[in-house]
């Protein structure tokens, strides 16, 4: 498990820190703006042995901006887009049906639903890994990185006008 160090409670900045290795005070919201920082994915994609072999998948439509898809040239599938890269139509259909089964809700205050969503997502990632290991072109040549910025926002948090959630005093390190 990794912990971000930026001290702010919004997703773009957290994912930037996870993917670039440092926090950036210029990122002040979850706005869809191209990230000026080079992520580890872009760095890998610049290496001759990995060029064109790096991809990112996520449910949040801001990932193409965090990864800076335009500059990096990395394939990014985000925001519940259909998976488009399969040569075989039946394989494409199978994976898109599987992706439709992923939870698409934030279980407001229902920890049991949160655990169910986490379990179902974990099973999807497991199936994806097992499928990669069955294909010669991916077996022992593929890495998966699963990341989630879990700021379980609820009654103990206060969202400010700039899109940054700040912990209330005495909660999760908030001031007294």
C-alpha positions, 0 to 999 in steps of 0.5 A: 500500500502506498500513501500520498503525501500531498495532504489534500483530499482530491483524486487528480492530485493523488493519482498524479503523485502515484503515477509521477512520484511527486506532488504538484502544488499547481494541480488544484482541482479535478479539472480535465487538464493535461498533466504537465508531469511525466508519469511512470507510464509515459516514461516506460512508453518512451523506452524502445522496448516498451514503446507502444506497449503501455496502456491504462484502464480506469473508470474515471473519465479524467484519466486521459488527462492525468496520463496526458494521453495526447502527449504520451501516446499511451492508449487510455480507456477510461470513463466506461468506454468500450474496449476497442483494441481486440482483433476478434469481435467475439473476444471484444464482446466478451470483455465488454460484457465482463466490464459491464458487470463492474460496479459503477456506484459509490455506495454512500455510507453502505460499507457492505456495498463498498466491500461488494464493489471491491470484491467484484472489481478484484475478481475482474482484475483476476480474470484479466490477469488470467486471460493475459497469462493464457495468451503467448504475446502477454504471458510473463510479459505483462504487469498490472498496477491497480490503484485507487484513491480511496478518500471514503468521503462521508459525513466526516468530510467537508468539500470546499468550493475549489473541489478539494475535500478537507478533513473536519477538525479531529478527523483523519489528521484534521486540525483541532 
